[in-house]
Amino acid sequence: MADTVAITGVGAICGCGDGFAALEEALLHGRTGLRPVRRLDVSFAPGDVAGEVEEDLEPDVERCHALAIRTAREAWTLAGAPSGRLVLVVGTSAAAHGAEDLTEDEERADPVAAAVRKAGVTHNAVADAVAAALGLDVPRITCTSACTSGNVALAVAHDLIRDGEADVVLVGGADALSVRRYAGFAALGAVAPGACAPFSEPMGMNLGEGACFLVLEPARAARDRALATLLGWGASTDGHHATAPDPTGAGLARALRAALDQGGLRPDEVDWYDAHATGTELNDAAEWRAVEAVFGDGGGGVAISAPKSFLGHCFGAAGTLEAAAGLVALAHQAVPPTLGFRGPRATGPSDPIPDPVARPRAVRAVLSNNSAFGGANTAVLLAGPERASPARSSRSVHVHATGAVGAHGERELVALLREGRPLAEGVARAVARPSRATRVDVRRLDPVSAFWTLAAARALGEGTTRGDAGDRVAQVGGTSRRAYTAAHGFRRSWETRGPGGVSTQAFSRTVMNAPLGDAAELLGLRGPQELWATGVGAGLWAVARAAELVRSGVAERAVAGGFDECEPHRTCLDPEHPYEPRAMDGAFWGEGAAVVVLGSAPSEVRVAAKALAVDVETAVTEVLGRSGAVPRAVFGTDLGPAGRALTRERADRLGAACFDSPSRVLGASEGATSAFALLWAVAELPELDRSADGVRRALLWATDPRAGAMALVLEEA
């Protein structure tokens, strides 16, 4: 049963110090966490001031992992390690940096060693490290939507509690500084010469690092332990540019209004707007226009200030650290100041709390926003523990259309899968050729963006998102790792031109949500945007999340699925045994994208039920219980022989037809294979035998040791 979401624990580390108390003291007393960088050589940049964590961290642990572990442990302890169905949700933009200096020559010379090294620093390894350190055997979700990752993680965690999918969620964001990240932002001209001055002079941002975790529980269970409530969230996509915001602020304004609507508050009931306010000219100006559009001329009566003047921009940790700042404001009835203010800009607030210490003020609610590359905006709404959330709608979710890009013609996809004949011997390369029906020019896009954008275009059809229609179309993508072409392009510019001359275009492509931003710009998809990096099966996890966005009314429609790009040096390895050479007659790698369009309008196929659990057996048992009937077919999504055996065993036990994993035909692609399986299931459903109650149903699941398992049932509507 849906319930208000309470925050019962918090832990933080950032430039202001180690522990939530250090952050609290800094925000209340105006003590900055910005200072010259000591750990890295950033002499190539125009400024060396950042929110660097000075405390000693575990020397043998990846820095991002160590930051996350420390704060997750603090939050978990403060909350009293609550019992119940627990889910771990992590937001990170770049994750760990342990493979950044891996050269192309090293990858070519020893692909096995390179693969092992990369496996330890994939995005979902952060959640894995936290779970291991705290001894938690739980489902783990990883969100990586650039600088909105922390707020997206909070949104996902909020919905898990509201919709009864979890009793407790440990949710956090984490990111660490690196020389290469510093070089990328310096090349963009975004780094300030000294300490940043949001809404003032000089213009420019400071980078930061850190982590913050929170514990969420239903309010009825938290009772007097609640620190605050997470009332709701709102998200949008600008659909304007890969790195620059929509100058009108219209996209951000939609996200702010959506958060207020979900939380049941009017703009005049928000007392502090925690601004994204990085300090750059374009971002601050666009945000101010959004604030005036939502709160009124001059910002209405809302207090506005910029925590990044204390923290720097902590990327994936920004959203959760600033949510913690909201807890400080609510607890002390005071608004943290904006440091470094030297007078207002023409497009900005005249009074962004430019005080030496926090300003006393009655604070009933806090609206906190972060924006990101790819045009993503996500805001969260916090209030005191006494505030209740309004009821949410619940609608059925239907599959309206499918689209795919792979090493095949789209019309041949199902025929190839039915035939079961492997498509390639070494690697199934996708070819992103726009069809006459889509008319989408993808020549400037890198492979994964071309795959995703064309698959979405084919599913949506011509002209379906023109005008305001795209404002309510969400995108949820699933993939396993950063795309090779993007990462390689940035690495090559680093190796040939050094830190002072890295490619800004390549740098902007290294965020994993870049394909979603491109699709938004080209197809007009301006609703919420989330990228899930849950590893193997990420495409199915993304579809399950998108179904929730439609069911709850957050989006009218959603484009969801998975995508992957083959790594050249990895193709000599076995997909079923990733650290062994590939057998010539064995499994092979593939790439491409597969999407479904979900909506609430009736169609022939609907999403009947979904379930999240720590293992496949539990997830399947739960989803079958929720769907209330036995499926007529089981569609495999796993890449290895053990997964295929499990699929056959489950099908035999249910007396259902068994459809083997698409990886056997289309090649193994960790993020996309499960999405291809879903497309196959949608196509086959009308051909299946009917169950005793006259309905056709299909079962799918996806699992990864670092994530848990997601199961989903489709049925004839």
Buried (B, 14 or more C-beta within 10 A) or exposed (E): EBBBBBBBBBBBBBBBBBBBEBBBBBBBEBBBBBBEBEBBEBEBBEBBBBBBBEEEBEEEBBBBBBBBBBBBBBBBEBBEBBEEBBBBBBBBBBBBBBBBEBEBEBBEEEBBEBBEBBBBBBBBBBBBBBBEBBEBEBBBBBBBBBBBBBBBBBBBBBBBBBBEBBBBBBBBBBBBBBBBBBBBBBBBEBBBEBBBBBBBBBBBBBBBBBBBBBBBBBBEBBEEBBBBBBBBBBBBBBBBBBBBBBBBBBBBBBBBBBBBBBBBBEBEBBBBBBBBBBBBBBBBBBBBBBBBBBBEEEBBEBBBBBBBBBBBBBBBBBBBBBBBBBBBBBBBBBBBBBBBBEEBBEBBBEBBBBBEBBBEBEBBBBBBBBBBBBBBBBBBBBBBBEBEBEEBEEEBBBBBBBBBBBBBEBEEBBEBBBEEEBBBEEBBBBEBEBEEEBEBEBEEBBBBBBBBBBBBBBBBBEEBBEEEBBBBBBBBBBBBBBBBBBBBBBBBBBEEEEBEEBBBBBBBBBBBBBBBBBBBBBBBBBBBBBBBBBBBBBBBBBBBBBBBBBBBBBBBBBBBBBBBBBBBBBBBBBBBBBEEEBEEEBBBBBBBBBBBBBBBEEBEBBBBBBBBBBBBBBBBBBBBEEBEBBBBBBBBBBBBEEBBEBBBEBBEEBEBBBBBBBBBBBBBBBBBBBBBBBBBBBBBBEEBEEBEEEBBBBBBBBBBEBBBBBBBBBBBB
